[in-house]
Amino acid sequence: MDLTLAEIFAAQRTISGKVTRTPLLPSRHLSEVAGLPFFLKMETMQPTGAFKLRGAMNAAQKVPEGTHTLTCCSTGNHGRSVAFAARKLGIKSVICMSSLVPQAKIDGIKALGAGIRIVGTSQDDALAECQTLAREEGVSEISPFDDPLVIAGQGTIGLEILEDLPNVKTLLVPLSGGGLAAGVALAAKSINPAIRVIGLTMDRGAAMYASLNAGRPVDITEVESLADSLGGGIGLNNQRSFALCKKFLDDVILVSEEEIYQAMQMLYFEEAQVAEGASVVGIAACIAGKLPDLTGPIATIVTGRNVDMRAFTNVITGKDIILGDYRLKGAAYVS
Ligand SMILES: *Cc1c(COP(=O)(O)O)cnc(C)c1O
């Protein structure tokens, strides 16, 4: 399947009424910081707490006849969305994850009635397990980012932003496997090629960043991060998302754990929004002054809210955070 704007419009029709049409909220505080109108696309409001429902729902509607079980590998949010979509279709799901996935995310998936497999210490280990499962008759795998139907589903976010803010100039998109960035950039640039699309990711274990620099998909070592949903490789055999990110992303910017921490605090205290670390990398880059020559209006996608609320409370109250062998020095928020 060749991925074009037409497939993204088709996805929009397919998932209409099955996912939430999320609001684009103006942020007074971030508009002041950036000196340009700044908007937040609130994917935290999806029923599964993250945008991944769009791609999962689009792909789940198109699985082969006779499919009785959906499977996937996941850092948590895709699995929850596949489990949700399977339940909606009245079929089973088995979600494969590594031991790096936070318990709060696993609990959310279990609550939807999905089977759970925890294997290994990386997304690659989880992928191997789900590909073994998918060899069985009637089991269909849905990739978290490297599937045209998933990319088209995520691309509907781009269509909605352009419906609400036709003169948007810059899109700040959290980046991991690149399904989101690929879909959103394809949608936005097909409608207006002048829109800049910037990928944002953490500076520890960013697979797409390393791969774009190397000119081919490369392996990285996964480490614990506040942006746990951005962990994982892009697959050495990546078919789609790498090429699309290479073609469409104008830049990729890295943010530190400390910057992510501050951005979570900022979104909470200034906008009263709860979001997980992966969602705030666009905001983090903006407040850290890492985005020179921005043109506005700017929109960032606040991609998800699936964070352990005890861990979130520690961030909000300025506590130190232990991430594997890294100690993030906390500090109370100052406006
Ligand atoms: C998956 C995810 C991302 C990154 O999406 P990719 O398509 O893998 O690049 C960003 N934020 C959250 C909350 C996610 O769950």
The ligand as a Gaussian input file, in Angstrom:
#p B3LYP/6-31G(d) Opt

LIG

0 1
 C        4.005000       5.785000      21.158000
 C        4.035000       7.111000      21.797000
 C        4.763000       8.184000      21.224000
 C        5.621000       8.042000      19.988000
 O        4.933000       7.552000      18.869000
 P        5.746000       6.815000      17.694000
 O        4.740000       6.576000      16.633000
 O        6.282000       5.530000      18.261000
 O        6.847000       7.711000      17.275000
 C        4.699000       9.415000      21.859000
 N        3.991000       9.590000      22.994000
 C        3.280000       8.601000      23.570000
 C        2.520000       8.884000      24.813000
 C        3.274000       7.323000      22.981000
 O        2.568000       6.352000      23.564000

